[in-house]
């Protein structure tokens, strides 16, 4: 199968065709990764040369992205860099550092030696990856690359629970907190407030529960960010609610003082 691949490089391309047109995709069965034959990956028509002459040199980074309807299960890359760092996902989480396997024997007259990488990506829903090619050379040759992909039924499967709409909750609290209302309305508001606080605490506690093992590492960053956001909003809501309760109590106390004063005047 062939799926459109978006490919970019941080270095300047000096030879070869446009990189995105040279990276084929191959359907990969779940939990089964078969390394492709070298001839299916490399070729003269697939070779691309990148260079960087400025100083200091910025790292050479290759970025690959596909439609979120699919996930990248693995990548095969043949290039002249002996070591590669792999980053995955929209947050570009560091995954691992890999040393390539030399495709040819060590010969002194070979100016740019090819190294092969066959890397499985043990993450759910990864549709974009970044490869940092580590080398001291000023030129890097990409002899060929192939993405091994699989269907991603839910678009991006690494999903977190949909959070509460904090803004709508604040608007509801604001509407419910204006005016003193009748005693029954105040009692209903107190019950709703207690229910809301219980729901929020339950939600925050749930977000702290560890995820199942296959998703834990891939979702650590997202869960941590979501928890911090929820904690901050929860504290803000507690302060807002406490402030409104204090104002309500002060308003009720003022009314009670006024009633007492009126009764004293009648007597």
C-alpha positions as CSV (number, residue, x, y, z in Angstrom):
1,X,0.0,0.0,0.0
2,X,1.1,3.6,-0.6
3,X,0.2,6.4,1.9
4,X,1.2,10.0,1.5
5,X,4.3,10.9,3.5
6,X,5.4,14.4,4.5
7,X,9.2,14.4,4.9
8,X,11.5,17.3,5.7
9,X,15.1,17.9,6.5
10,X,16.7,20.7,8.5
11,X,19.8,20.7,6.2
12,X,19.9,22.0,2.6
13,X,19.2,19.5,-0.1
14,X,22.0,19.6,-2.7
15,X,21.1,16.5,-4.9
16,X,18.2,14.1,-5.5
17,X,14.5,14.4,-5.8
18,X,12.1,15.9,-3.3
19,X,12.3,13.8,-0.2
20,X,8.6,13.3,0.4
21,X,8.3,11.6,-3.0
22,X,11.1,9.1,-2.2
23,X,9.7,7.5,1.0
24,X,7.4,4.5,0.4
25,X,5.1,3.0,2.9
26,X,4.5,-0.7,3.6
27,X,1.6,-2.2,5.5
28,X,2.8,-3.9,8.7
29,X,0.9,-6.6,10.5
30,X,0.2,-5.9,14.2
31,X,3.1,-7.1,16.5
32,X,4.9,-8.5,13.5
33,X,7.8,-6.6,11.9
34,X,9.6,-8.0,9.0
35,X,12.8,-6.2,7.8
36,X,12.5,-5.4,4.1
37,X,15.2,-6.4,1.6
38,X,17.8,-3.8,1.1
39,X,17.0,-3.5,-2.6
40,X,13.4,-2.5,-1.7
41,X,14.7,0.4,0.4
42,X,17.7,1.9,-1.5
43,X,18.4,2.9,-5.0
44,X,20.0,5.5,-7.1
45,X,16.7,7.2,-7.8
46,X,15.9,7.3,-4.1
47,X,19.3,8.8,-2.9
48,X,19.3,12.3,-1.5
49,X,22.2,14.4,-0.4
50,X,22.0,17.1,2.3
51,X,24.8,19.5,3.4
52,X,25.4,22.2,5.9
53,X,28.4,24.6,5.6
54,X,27.6,27.3,8.2
55,X,29.3,27.3,11.6
56,X,28.2,26.2,14.2
57,X,26.5,23.3,12.6
58,X,22.9,22.7,13.5
59,X,21.9,19.0,13.9
60,X,20.6,17.3,10.8
61,X,17.0,16.3,11.5
62,X,14.6,14.2,9.4
63,X,10.9,14.6,10.0
64,X,8.3,12.1,8.8
65,X,4.6,12.5,9.1
66,X,1.6,10.5,7.8
67,X,-2.2,10.8,8.1
68,X,-3.5,10.1,11.7
69,X,-5.7,7.4,10.2
70,X,-2.5,5.4,10.2
71,X,0.3,4.9,12.7
72,X,4.0,4.5,12.1
73,X,4.9,1.0,13.4
74,X,8.5,1.0,12.3
75,X,11.0,2.8,10.1
76,X,13.8,1.5,7.9
77,X,16.5,4.0,7.1
78,X,19.8,3.7,5.2
79,X,22.0,6.8,5.6
80,X,25.6,7.9,6.2
81,X,25.1,8.8,9.8
82,X,26.5,6.2,12.3
83,X,24.1,7.2,15.1
84,X,20.5,8.4,15.3
85,X,18.3,9.8,18.0
86,X,14.6,9.1,17.7
87,X,11.8,11.4,18.9
88,X,8.1,10.6,18.5
89,X,4.7,12.2,18.7
90,X,3.5,15.8,18.6
91,X,5.5,16.6,21.8
92,X,8.6,15.1,20.2
93,X,9.3,12.8,23.1
94,X,12.8,11.3,23.1
95,X,12.5,7.5,22.6
96,X,16.0,6.1,22.1
97,X,19.5,6.4,20.6
98,X,20.4,3.8,17.9
99,X,23.7,2.9,16.4
100,X,23.4,1.9,12.7
101,X,24.7,-1.4,11.2
102,X,27.3,-0.9,8.5
103,X,26.0,-2.1,5.2
104,X,29.5,-2.5,3.7
105,X,32.8,-3.6,5.1
106,X,35.1,-1.0,6.4
107,X,37.2,0.4,3.5
108,X,39.3,3.5,3.7
109,X,38.4,4.7,0.2
110,X,34.7,4.9,0.9
111,X,34.0,8.6,1.5
112,X,30.4,8.2,2.7
113,X,29.6,4.9,4.4
114,X,26.0,3.6,4.6
115,X,24.5,2.5,7.9
116,X,21.2,0.7,8.2
117,X,18.5,1.2,10.8
118,X,15.4,-0.9,11.4
119,X,13.6,0.6,14.3
120,X,10.2,-0.5,15.7
121,X,8.2,2.2,17.5
122,X,6.4,0.7,20.5
123,X,3.9,3.5,20.9
124,X,0.2,3.9,20.2
125,X,-1.1,6.4,17.6
126,X,2.3,7.7,16.5
127,X,1.8,9.5,13.2
128,X,5.0,11.7,13.2
129,X,8.6,11.0,14.1
130,X,11.8,13.0,14.1
131,X,15.3,11.5,13.5
132,X,18.3,13.4,14.6
133,X,21.3,12.2,12.6
134,X,24.5,12.4,14.6
135,X,27.7,12.8,12.6
136,X,30.7,15.1,12.4
137,X,30.5,15.2,8.6
138,X,29.2,18.3,6.7
139,X,27.3,16.1,4.2
140,X,24.7,13.4,4.9
141,X,23.4,11.0,2.2
142,X,20.0,9.3,2.6
143,X,20.3,6.2,0.5
144,X,16.6,5.2,1.1
145,X,13.9,5.2,3.7
146,X,10.7,3.2,4.3
147,X,7.8,3.7,6.7
148,X,6.0,0.6,8.0
149,X,2.5,1.6,8.9
150,X,-0.7,0.1,10.3
151,X,-4.3,1.2,10.6
152,X,-5.1,3.6,13.5
153,X,-8.8,2.8,14.1
154,X,-9.5,5.8,16.3
155,X,-7.5,8.4,14.5
156,X,-4.9,8.9,17.3
157,X,-5.4,6.1,19.8
158,X,-3.3,7.7,22.6
159,X,-6.2,9.7,23.9
160,X,-6.9,11.1,27.3
161,X,-10.4,11.5,28.8
162,X,-12.2,14.6,27.7
163,X,-11.8,17.1,30.5
164,X,-14.6,19.1,32.1
165,X,-15.4,22.4,30.3
166,X,-14.0,24.7,33.1
167,X,-15.4,27.9,31.5
168,X,-18.9,26.6,31.4
169,X,-18.7,25.4,34.9
170,X,-17.6,28.8,36.1
171,X,-20.4,30.5,34.2
172,X,-22.9,28.1,35.9
173,X,-21.5,28.9,39.3
174,X,-21.6,32.6,38.6
175,X,-25.3,32.4,37.5
176,X,-26.2,30.2,40.5
177,X,-24.3,32.4,43.0
178,X,-25.9,35.7,42.2
179,X,-28.6,36.9,44.7
180,X,-29.5,35.3,48.0
181,X,-32.6,33.3,46.8
182,X,-35.0,31.4,48.9
183,X,-33.8,29.0,51.7
184,X,-34.8,26.0,49.5
185,X,-32.9,27.4,46.6
186,X,-29.8,28.0,48.8
187,X,-30.1,24.4,50.1
188,X,-30.4,23.1,46.5
189,X,-27.3,25.2,45.6
190,X,-25.4,23.8,48.5
191,X,-26.2,20.2,47.4
192,X,-25.3,21.0,43.8
193,X,-22.0,22.6,45.0
194,X,-21.2,19.6,47.1
195,X,-22.0,17.2,44.2
196,X,-19.8,19.3,41.9
197,X,-16.9,19.4,44.3
198,X,-17.2,15.6,44.8
199,X,-17.2,15.1,41.0
200,X,-14.1,17.3,40.5
201,X,-12.2,15.5,43.3
202,X,-13.1,12.2,41.8
203,X,-12.0,13.3,38.4
204,X,-8.6,14.6,39.7
205,X,-8.1,11.4,41.6
206,X,-8.9,9.4,38.5
207,X,-6.4,11.4,36.4
208,X,-3.7,10.3,39.0
209,X,-4.4,6.6,38.5
210,X,-1.6,5.0,36.5
211,X,-2.5,4.0,32.9
212,X,-2.2,0.4,31.7
213,X,1.3,-0.6,31.0
214,X,1.2,-0.5,27.1
215,X,0.2,3.2,27.2
216,X,2.0,4.4,30.3
217,X,5.3,5.6,28.8
218,X,3.7,7.2,25.7
219,X,1.1,9.2,27.7
220,X,3.2,10.3,30.7
221,X,3.8,13.8,29.3
222,X,0.1,14.3,28.3
223,X,-1.3,13.0,31.7
224,X,1.2,15.1,33.7
225,X,0.2,18.3,31.7
226,X,-3.5,17.5,32.0
227,X,-3.2,16.9,35.8
228,X,-1.3,20.2,36.3
229,X,-4.0,22.0,34.3
230,X,-6.8,20.4,36.3
231,X,-5.1,21.0,39.6
232,X,-4.7,24.7,38.8
233,X,-8.3,25.1,37.6
234,X,-9.5,23.2,40.7
235,X,-7.6,25.5,43.1
236,X,-8.9,28.5,41.2
237,X,-12.5,27.2,41.4
238,X,-12.1,26.5,45.2
239,X,-10.9,30.1,45.7
240,X,-13.8,31.5,43.6
241,X,-16.4,29.4,45.4
242,X,-15.0,30.3,48.9
243,X,-15.1,34.0,48.0
244,X,-18.7,33.8,46.8
245,X,-19.7,31.9,49.9
246,X,-18.1,34.5,52.1
247,X,-19.9,37.2,50.2
248,X,-23.2,35.4,50.5
249,X,-22.7,34.9,54.3
250,X,-21.8,38.6,54.7
251,X,-24.9,39.5,52.7
252,X,-27.1,37.3,54.9
253,X,-25.5,38.6,58.1
254,X,-26.2,42.2,57.0
255,X,-29.8,41.4,56.3
256,X,-30.1,39.7,59.7
257,X,-28.6,42.8,61.4
258,X,-31.1,45.0,59.6
259,X,-34.0,42.9,60.7
260,X,-32.8,42.9,64.3
261,X,-32.4,46.7,64.2
262,X,-35.9,47.1,62.8
263,X,-37.3,44.9,65.6
264,X,-35.4,46.9,68.3
265,X,-36.8,50.1,66.9
266,X,-40.4,48.8,67.1
267,X,-39.9,47.8,70.7
